[in-house]
Amino acid sequence: MQNLKATGSHKNLTESEYYTIIADLLKREEIQNLKKFRHHIMTNRFQHCLNVSYYNYKLCRLFRLDAESAARAGLLHDLYFYDTKAYTSQKPAVRHSKHHPEIALENAQKLFQLNAKERDMIENHMFPMTFAFPKYPETYLITLVDKYCAVIEFMLPQPKRFRNFIRNKRHPQNRDTFRSLS
């Protein structure tokens, strides 16, 4: 596996204890296929799941919770294979944000043996939209980590664009470069 990084981290995840926990999942074609789907506007679903997995793992380790289950559930929490925009436009009465955890859980259970915490984290990571209360502290954490990752995935590319905008204001000869980035 090539250099693997979580958004916002400079650490090569393939050189960590974390990687040994998820390596078997990453070998699956279904997991790699998540790279084909845009997610949260600025990233792909694979990267989002990796981000949630890694940061959920780190937080659960910090709080002495089940970090292994947290890492694995994080990687599987959005395991669905359709374009979110297309889904929403075809089924406006059915909320994607409420129903995709059920689909992800179903897909994950077809591919992997899951423990109770992993199932709960996948199924309830959209709490309170799912209306079912999480059973484990790890599940409450993944709900927070998922939202945090969505925000950093959306916002992190923005400072680069802002820096380029400022540079172009100072150096007008670079304006064509900025236009090509937008």
DAJOQUI-V490561 format. One record per pair of residues at least 4 apart in sequence whose C-alpha atoms are under 7 Angstrom apart, sorted by the first residue. I is the first residue (numbers start at 1). GAP is how many residues later the second one is. If there is no record, write none. Layout:
i:I gap:GAP
i:I gap:GAP
//
This chain:
i:3 gap:9
i:3 gap:11
i:4 gap:8
i:4 gap:9
i:4 gap:10
i:5 gap:4
i:5 gap:5
i:5 gap:6
i:5 gap:7
i:5 gap:8
i:6 gap:44
i:6 gap:45
i:6 gap:48
i:7 gap:44
i:7 gap:146
i:13 gap:5
i:13 gap:6
i:14 gap:5
i:15 gap:4
i:18 gap:4
i:19 gap:4
i:21 gap:47
i:22 gap:4
i:22 gap:49
i:22 gap:50
i:23 gap:4
i:25 gap:6
i:26 gap:5
i:26 gap:6
i:28 gap:4
i:29 gap:4
i:30 gap:4
i:32 gap:14
i:34 gap:11
i:34 gap:12
i:35 gap:9
i:35 gap:10
i:35 gap:11
i:36 gap:8
i:37 gap:7
i:37 gap:8
i:37 gap:46
i:38 gap:5
i:38 gap:6
i:38 gap:7
i:39 gap:4
i:39 gap:5
i:39 gap:6
i:40 gap:110
i:40 gap:114
i:41 gap:113
i:42 gap:111
i:42 gap:112
i:43 gap:4
i:43 gap:5
i:43 gap:110
i:44 gap:4
i:45 gap:4
i:46 gap:4
i:47 gap:4
i:48 gap:4
i:49 gap:4
i:49 gap:25
i:49 gap:26
i:49 gap:27
i:49 gap:28
i:49 gap:29
i:50 gap:4
i:50 gap:25
i:51 gap:4
i:51 gap:98
i:52 gap:4
i:52 gap:22
i:52 gap:23
i:52 gap:93
i:52 gap:94
i:52 gap:97
i:53 gap:4
i:53 gap:17
i:53 gap:18
i:53 gap:19
i:53 gap:20
i:53 gap:21
i:53 gap:22
i:54 gap:4
i:54 gap:17
i:55 gap:4
i:55 gap:90
i:56 gap:4
i:56 gap:14
i:56 gap:15
i:56 gap:18
i:56 gap:85
i:56 gap:86
i:56 gap:89
i:57 gap:4
i:57 gap:10
i:57 gap:11
i:57 gap:13
i:57 gap:14
i:58 gap:4
i:59 gap:4
i:60 gap:4
i:60 gap:5
i:60 gap:6
i:60 gap:7
i:60 gap:10
i:60 gap:78
i:61 gap:4
i:61 gap:6
i:65 gap:73
i:66 gap:4
i:67 gap:4
i:68 gap:4
i:69 gap:4
i:69 gap:48
i:69 gap:49
i:70 gap:4
i:70 gap:48
i:70 gap:68
i:71 gap:4
i:72 gap:4
i:73 gap:4
i:73 gap:45
i:73 gap:48
i:73 gap:49
i:76 gap:28
i:76 gap:32
i:76 gap:46
i:77 gap:24
i:77 gap:27
i:77 gap:45
i:78 gap:23
i:78 gap:26
i:79 gap:25
i:79 gap:28
i:79 gap:29
i:80 gap:23
i:80 gap:24
i:83 gap:4
i:84 gap:4
i:85 gap:4
i:86 gap:4
i:87 gap:4
i:88 gap:4
i:88 gap:8
i:95 gap:4
i:96 gap:4
i:98 gap:28
i:98 gap:31
i:98 gap:32
i:99 gap:4
i:100 gap:4
i:101 gap:4
i:101 gap:21
i:101 gap:22
i:101 gap:23
i:102 gap:4
i:102 gap:21
i:103 gap:4
i:104 gap:4
i:104 gap:18
i:105 gap:4
i:105 gap:14
i:105 gap:17
i:105 gap:18
i:106 gap:4
i:107 gap:4
i:108 gap:4
i:109 gap:4
i:109 gap:5
i:114 gap:4
i:114 gap:5
i:115 gap:4
i:116 gap:4
i:117 gap:4
i:117 gap:19
i:118 gap:4
i:119 gap:4
i:120 gap:4
i:120 gap:14
i:120 gap:15
i:120 gap:19
i:121 gap:4
i:121 gap:17
i:121 gap:18
i:121 gap:21
i:124 gap:6
i:124 gap:8
i:124 gap:10
i:124 gap:15
i:125 gap:14
i:125 gap:17
i:125 gap:18
i:126 gap:4
i:126 gap:17
i:127 gap:4
i:127 gap:5
i:127 gap:6
i:127 gap:16
i:134 gap:5
i:134 gap:6
i:136 gap:4
i:137 gap:4
i:138 gap:4
i:139 gap:4
i:140 gap:4
i:141 gap:4
i:142 gap:4
i:143 gap:4
i:144 gap:4
i:145 gap:4
i:146 gap:4
i:147 gap:4
i:148 gap:4
i:149 gap:4
i:150 gap:4
i:151 gap:4
i:152 gap:4
i:157 gap:4
i:158 gap:4
i:159 gap:4
i:160 gap:4
i:161 gap:4
i:162 gap:4
i:163 gap:4
i:164 gap:4
i:164 gap:14
i:165 gap:4
i:165 gap:13
i:166 gap:4
i:167 gap:4
i:168 gap:4
i:168 gap:6
i:168 gap:7
i:168 gap:10
i:174 gap:4
i:175 gap:4
i:176 gap:4
i:177 gap:4
i:178 gap:4
//
